[in-house]
Amino acid sequence: MLMSLCDVYFEREGHRILSDINLTVDRGDFMAITGPNGGGKTTMLRLILGLLKPTSGKIIYYDEHGKPASHPRFGYLPQKNSVDSHFPITVREVVESALLPYSSLTPAEKRERVDAALEKIEMSALQHRPIGNLSGGQLQRALFARAIVSTPPVLVLDEPLSYLDKHFEQHLYCIIADMAPSTTIVLVSHEMSQIAGMANRHIIVDHTLHECVAEHHWMRSECE
């Protein structure tokens, strides 16, 4: 077991966004989350990441021995609209920023990891370009590289396919598939047809939570 959400409720300004959330995430899970806009999917991810605190209930993280622990090391791809694209920072600096907490890495090791991540997202040639001069898809790719550069044990992706062209969308599927055997993945997406075949668990969030056990998951109606 990696973490559990126990009787979690979340309210903002008197409005209840999430109710009665109970969920256990196991190490190695690939969890695909869908649901209507405004249903609380991103809020639930932010609770998992510790960026928000539940109004009531609790989130417990566990170490490899099943004992309560501090939250694990996350790689996180937020939605593009939560990022200030006018901030004066380059693509390379965005990716490097994820390695700032890792004082055990030498400068050479950090350079090697960043170079590998940039190559993986096919943006080595754009590494010195300010993010304000990127297209929406290019910025999404840079943020994805930031999420994976530290090889995190837990990868949280919020609408990773947004703004991507079809070529890189397929490439992203391949990167995620390569990471899945050694990474716990929690992924929110409206585009579930291919992701559903990769995931081992399928969650619907619409202010509360329902785990889908239908054989096919790409249409929500089959999960009801």
C-alpha positions as CSV (number, residue, x, y, z in Angstrom):
1,M,0.0,0.0,0.0
2,L,1.2,3.5,-0.9
3,M,-1.5,5.8,0.4
4,S,-5.1,5.8,1.6
5,L,-7.7,8.6,1.5
6,C,-10.1,8.0,4.5
7,D,-13.5,9.7,4.6
8,V,-12.1,12.8,2.9
9,Y,-14.3,15.9,2.4
10,F,-13.2,19.2,0.9
11,E,-15.0,22.5,0.9
12,R,-14.1,25.9,-0.4
13,E,-15.9,29.1,0.6
14,G,-18.8,27.0,1.9
15,H,-19.1,25.0,-1.3
16,R,-18.6,21.2,-1.0
17,I,-16.3,20.0,-3.8
18,L,-15.6,16.5,-2.6
19,S,-17.6,14.2,-0.3
20,D,-17.0,10.8,1.2
21,I,-13.7,10.0,-0.7
22,N,-12.3,6.6,0.3
23,L,-9.5,5.3,-1.8
24,T,-6.4,3.1,-1.4
25,V,-3.5,3.4,-3.9
26,D,-1.2,0.5,-4.0
27,R,2.5,0.6,-5.2
28,G,2.6,0.0,-8.9
29,D,-1.0,1.0,-9.6
30,F,-1.8,2.8,-12.8
31,M,-4.9,4.7,-11.9
32,A,-6.9,6.5,-14.6
33,I,-9.3,9.1,-13.3
34,T,-12.2,10.7,-15.3
35,G,-15.3,12.6,-14.6
36,P,-17.2,15.8,-15.5
37,N,-15.6,19.2,-15.5
38,G,-15.9,20.8,-12.1
39,G,-16.4,17.4,-10.5
40,G,-13.3,17.7,-8.3
41,K,-10.7,15.6,-10.1
42,T,-7.9,18.3,-9.9
43,T,-8.9,19.0,-6.3
44,M,-8.4,15.3,-5.4
45,L,-5.0,15.3,-7.1
46,R,-3.9,18.3,-5.1
47,L,-5.1,16.7,-1.9
48,I,-3.0,13.6,-2.7
49,L,0.0,15.8,-3.4
50,G,-0.4,17.6,-0.1
51,L,-1.0,20.9,-1.8
52,L,-4.4,21.1,-0.2
53,K,-5.6,19.9,3.2
54,P,-8.9,18.0,3.6
55,T,-11.7,19.9,5.3
56,S,-12.3,16.6,7.2
57,G,-10.9,13.1,6.9
58,K,-7.3,12.2,6.4
59,I,-4.7,11.1,3.9
60,I,-2.2,8.5,5.1
61,Y,1.0,7.6,3.3
62,Y,2.9,4.4,4.0
63,D,6.5,3.3,3.7
64,E,7.6,0.0,2.1
65,H,6.9,-1.8,5.4
66,G,3.3,-0.6,5.6
67,K,3.9,1.9,8.3
68,P,2.7,5.5,8.2
69,A,5.3,7.8,6.7
70,S,5.7,11.3,5.1
71,H,4.4,11.7,1.6
72,P,6.4,10.0,-1.1
73,R,8.4,11.7,-3.8
74,F,6.0,12.9,-6.5
75,G,6.5,14.0,-10.1
76,Y,3.6,16.3,-10.9
77,L,2.2,17.6,-14.2
78,P,-0.3,20.3,-13.5
79,Q,-2.9,21.7,-15.9
80,K,-1.3,24.2,-18.3
81,N,-3.7,26.9,-17.2
82,S,-2.2,26.8,-13.7
83,V,1.2,27.9,-15.0
84,D,2.3,31.5,-15.5
85,S,3.7,31.3,-19.1
86,H,4.9,34.9,-18.8
87,F,7.4,34.1,-16.0
88,P,10.9,34.7,-17.4
89,I,12.3,31.2,-17.4
90,T,13.6,28.9,-20.1
91,V,12.5,25.4,-21.0
92,R,15.7,24.0,-19.5
93,E,15.3,26.0,-16.3
94,V,11.7,24.7,-16.0
95,V,13.0,21.1,-16.2
96,E,16.0,21.7,-13.9
97,S,13.8,23.2,-11.2
98,A,12.5,19.8,-10.3
99,L,16.0,18.7,-9.3
100,L,16.6,21.6,-6.9
101,P,15.7,19.5,-3.8
102,Y,18.2,16.8,-4.7
103,S,21.4,18.0,-3.1
104,S,22.9,14.5,-3.4
105,L,23.1,14.9,-7.2
106,T,26.3,16.5,-8.6
107,P,25.9,19.3,-11.2
108,A,27.1,16.8,-13.9
109,E,24.4,14.3,-12.8
110,K,21.7,17.0,-12.9
111,R,22.8,18.1,-16.4
112,E,22.7,14.5,-17.6
113,R,19.2,14.0,-16.3
114,V,17.9,17.2,-17.8
115,D,19.5,16.4,-21.1
116,A,17.9,13.0,-21.1
117,A,14.5,14.4,-20.3
118,L,14.7,17.1,-23.0
119,E,15.7,14.5,-25.5
120,K,12.8,12.3,-24.4
121,I,10.3,15.1,-25.1
122,E,12.0,16.1,-28.3
123,M,12.8,19.6,-27.1
124,S,16.6,19.7,-26.9
125,A,16.7,22.3,-29.7
126,L,14.3,24.5,-27.7
127,Q,15.9,24.2,-24.3
128,H,17.0,27.9,-24.1
129,R,13.7,29.3,-25.4
130,P,11.6,31.3,-22.8
131,I,8.4,29.5,-22.0
132,G,6.4,32.6,-23.0
133,N,7.5,31.9,-26.6
134,L,6.3,28.3,-26.6
135,S,3.1,26.9,-28.1
136,G,0.6,25.3,-25.8
137,G,1.8,21.8,-26.8
138,Q,5.5,22.7,-26.3
139,L,4.8,24.1,-22.9
140,Q,2.9,20.9,-22.0
141,R,5.9,18.8,-23.1
142,A,8.3,21.0,-21.0
143,L,6.1,20.5,-17.9
144,F,5.9,16.8,-18.5
145,A,9.7,16.7,-18.7
146,R,9.8,18.5,-15.4
147,A,7.5,15.8,-13.9
148,I,9.7,12.9,-15.0
149,V,13.2,14.3,-14.8
150,S,13.8,13.1,-11.2
151,T,12.5,9.5,-12.0
152,P,9.9,9.8,-9.3
153,P,8.3,6.7,-7.7
154,V,4.9,8.3,-8.0
155,L,3.8,10.3,-11.1
156,V,0.7,12.5,-11.0
157,L,-0.6,13.8,-14.3
158,D,-3.4,16.2,-14.7
159,E,-4.7,16.2,-18.3
160,P,-1.4,15.4,-19.8
161,L,-2.8,15.2,-23.4
162,S,-3.9,18.8,-23.4
163,Y,-2.6,20.8,-26.4
164,L,-0.5,18.0,-27.7
165,D,-0.4,17.1,-31.4
166,K,-1.2,13.6,-32.5
167,H,2.4,12.7,-33.1
168,F,3.6,13.6,-29.6
169,E,0.4,12.2,-28.0
170,Q,1.4,8.8,-29.2
171,H,5.0,9.4,-28.1
172,L,3.7,10.3,-24.6
173,Y,1.8,7.1,-24.4
174,C,5.0,5.2,-25.1
175,I,6.9,7.2,-22.4
176,I,4.2,6.5,-19.8
177,A,4.1,2.8,-20.8
178,D,7.8,2.5,-20.3
179,M,7.6,4.1,-16.9
180,A,4.6,2.2,-15.7
181,P,6.3,-1.0,-14.6
182,S,8.5,0.9,-12.0
183,T,6.2,3.9,-11.2
184,T,2.9,4.4,-9.5
185,I,0.8,6.5,-11.9
186,V,-2.3,8.6,-11.1
187,L,-3.6,10.2,-14.3
188,V,-6.6,12.4,-15.0
189,S,-7.8,12.6,-18.6
190,H,-10.9,13.0,-20.6
191,E,-9.3,11.0,-23.4
192,M,-9.5,7.5,-22.0
193,S,-9.6,5.2,-25.0
194,Q,-5.9,4.3,-25.1
195,I,-5.1,5.2,-21.5
196,A,-7.8,2.8,-20.3
197,G,-5.9,-0.1,-21.9
198,M,-2.8,0.9,-20.0
199,A,-4.4,1.4,-16.6
200,N,-5.2,-1.3,-14.1
201,R,-7.7,0.8,-12.2
202,H,-10.4,3.3,-13.4
203,I,-11.9,5.9,-11.1
204,I,-14.8,8.3,-11.7
205,V,-14.8,11.5,-9.6
206,D,-18.0,13.5,-9.6
207,H,-17.9,15.2,-6.2
208,T,-17.7,11.7,-4.8
209,L,-15.8,8.7,-6.0
210,H,-16.7,5.5,-7.8
211,E,-14.3,2.8,-8.9
212,C,-15.3,1.3,-12.3
213,V,-15.0,-2.4,-12.7
214,A,-16.5,-2.7,-16.2
215,E,-14.5,-4.5,-18.9
216,H,-14.4,-1.3,-21.1
217,H,-13.8,2.1,-19.7
218,W,-13.6,4.6,-22.5
219,M,-17.2,5.6,-22.2
220,R,-18.5,6.7,-18.9
221,S,-21.9,5.1,-19.5
222,E,-20.4,1.7,-19.4
223,C,-19.2,2.3,-15.9
224,E,-22.6,3.1,-14.4
